[in-house]
Amino acid sequence: MPVELKGSCHCGAVKFTVESSTPVPYQLCVCSICRKVGGVGGSINLGALSSTLKIEGKENISVYKAILDRGTPKESVASSERNFCNKCSAMLWLYDESWPELLHPFASAIDSELESPEKLVVVKTNSKPDYVRLPEGPKSLHKNYGSDSIEGWHKKNGKFVE
């Protein structure tokens, strides 16, 4: 049975629960979007089943659709929706209608205890400025994305919860 994750924003205006088969926060994204909306260090997303999402304070949620390739001829609006608290700006989860069964809670919004990965996977280092320092400890670095999906990594590392 998947794990229930409990989460909230910083000010407490939004609380939520969602079930996850992929609850280990192993992948840090340092792309410009994740750094600007999640903080200088980037963000870590988990996987969850969107049909299990329960929300208190839904009226306090706003959605941001990121601009991809800002300032270039390829500029476009992302299909993904970053849900955040419109009172304190805390990022809560990412949803993309391309994968309607999935939801990607930001690990920073999760109040439940999360298992620490043995090795961190850092993605999108091709857009990380030099001043951004990566966390200490074992890690693998990827200029773009790693070879595994969130589900694939969890299955390969024996962390997938059925």
Number of C-alpha atoms within 10 A of each C-alpha: 8 15 16 16 21 16 23 22 24 17 12 14 17 23 21 19 20 22 21 25 21 25 27 21 21 22 23 23 24 28 22 20 16 19 17 13 17 20 13 17 19 22 23 21 25 23 24 26 17 18 12 15 14 13 15 13 13 13 11 15 20 15 16 15 15 17 13 15 13 11 9 8 7 8 11 14 12 14 14 16 16 22 20 22 24 16 15 14 17 22 27 26 23 21 19 16 11 9 10 11 13 18 24 22 27 22 24 20 21 20 15 13 9 12 11 11 15 11 12 18 20 25 21 19 18 14 15 20 12 7 8 12 10 14 11 7 8 10 17 11 16 15 14 15 16 16 9 11 12 21 18 14 19 18 15 10 11 9 17 19 14 9
